[in-house]
């Protein structure tokens, strides 16, 4: 009690309770051009001056300055330097001899406390952090950075504090190693177009594409590709020509893409869902020389106000060429121009080469084990979204089947289609899965062949863990993927567990490590320097 505390002799109280120390808040004004030696001298002077007021309780200071009382953080400061001289030198308590090994500080409300224990010429550092702010890796990074800066400035006291390297070479090396995926070759053909041709040769009668109007085998798909390729060549398209594709979701759209690739031209999706203004911008910015269209999109063509340099190519009714069209795609050739969403301004085109996208498809196929069986992939994403390329080639470059639909249809109907077509692979945004579960759950529960749910494009919604668990499909794996359009759909894949324990975990789903032949680095937005593990 307070009365007991006042009446117990101080020497006894010290033995029972340890040191009673009040907080001493200090305020510094730093500039990057100050030298460490100057800063050290100024700090010593400030500390000595402040010690003259050390007897003033912290609560009195807070009352005098009218500091607000907050429930989320302490007033005035959230970082504490706890300097203790000779604490570790205490060898006895009363008659009891002590042999120091380790200790654990009491809990505290501060973001972190750096404790410096000095004893017999040795120093010990302890960093205590709040778990909800810093994980173990972040704490290690903070402490390693402090030690690195201390060693740097002690060795070069005249160095300006803004001139020192914030992180040590060892920290940067750890970041580089952590960000690199495995390096290997896949043994695939040079381009995805040639890779698909290999399946045309080995499994010509296997189902390749299915849409509401019918289906195509690999041989039938190849014949349709030849027809469209022949029409483009006849119109004057050549290797490197930029070709827009204005088709509704259909096998014609897929075959048009593959025909553009076969002649070595560059594919530019003109998504029918986009406004006329945006399509006109894409045609102009990409310098498209040709636009492939069919009967279903004929009415959109005049609205684009194409100039004389852009030639429309109608593929509704075209002749079959006398001979197969040779594949002119090359590994270093340009394959696609995908345009960003444009939500922050004018859409910008991203150029992707054949080799880059083949590497992605091969790496993603390995990460998700797509080659183990002939998968049936749902293709529902808009063609202007790079996920559509993933869906198309995850299927056809692995010898699987592609079921073409649209995520603009009723989600209950889309879920029913997944059941009826025995879909094994779905790639969609988390918000898309949320709506799919909301309106199509009864069909999804019947999708016993569903093996992979790949999420991307948005932060993974944690409540989806429960939705996937409720399906009671023990063979279904959920992947969280991340990567901008510039590097081909995704660069990182992480498995999202959704067992009972994981459902209770509210921490963000990991995006996983970099996949094969990719590297992921986190840079300081101001200096573009690598950040070590634990920093963001």
Secondary structure as UniProt FT lines:
FT   HELIX           2..7
FT   HELIX           10..17
FT   TURN            32..33
FT   HELIX           36..51
FT   TURN            52..55
FT   HELIX           58..64
FT   TURN            65..66
FT   STRAND          79..85
FT   HELIX           87..89
FT   STRAND          92..93
FT   TURN            94..95
FT   STRAND          96..97
FT   STRAND          112..119
FT   TURN            120..121
FT   STRAND          122..129
FT   TURN            131..133
FT   HELIX           136..155
FT   TURN            157..158
FT   TURN            161..163
FT   HELIX           169..179
FT   HELIX           192..202
FT   TURN            204..205
FT   STRAND          207..211
FT   TURN            212..213
FT   STRAND          214..217
FT   HELIX           218..235
FT   TURN            239..240
FT   STRAND          242..246
FT   HELIX           251..262
FT   TURN            263..264
FT   STRAND          266..269
FT   TURN            272..273
FT   HELIX           276..286
FT   STRAND          290..293
FT   HELIX           295..297
FT   HELIX           298..301
FT   HELIX           302..304
FT   TURN            308..309
FT   STRAND          311..314
FT   TURN            331..332
FT   STRAND          334..339
FT   TURN            343..344
FT   STRAND          349..353
FT   HELIX           354..367
FT   TURN            368..369
FT   HELIX           370..372
FT   STRAND          376..379
FT   TURN            383..384
FT   HELIX           386..396
FT   TURN            397..399
FT   STRAND          401..404
FT   TURN            407..408
FT   HELIX           411..420
FT   TURN            421..422
FT   STRAND          425..428
FT   HELIX           430..444
FT   TURN            445..446
FT   TURN            448..449
FT   STRAND          452..455
FT   HELIX           463..470
FT   TURN            471..472
FT   TURN            474..475
FT   STRAND          477..482
FT   HELIX           485..487
FT   STRAND          492..495
FT   HELIX           500..503
FT   STRAND          513..514
FT   TURN            516..517
FT   TURN            525..527
FT   TURN            533..534
//
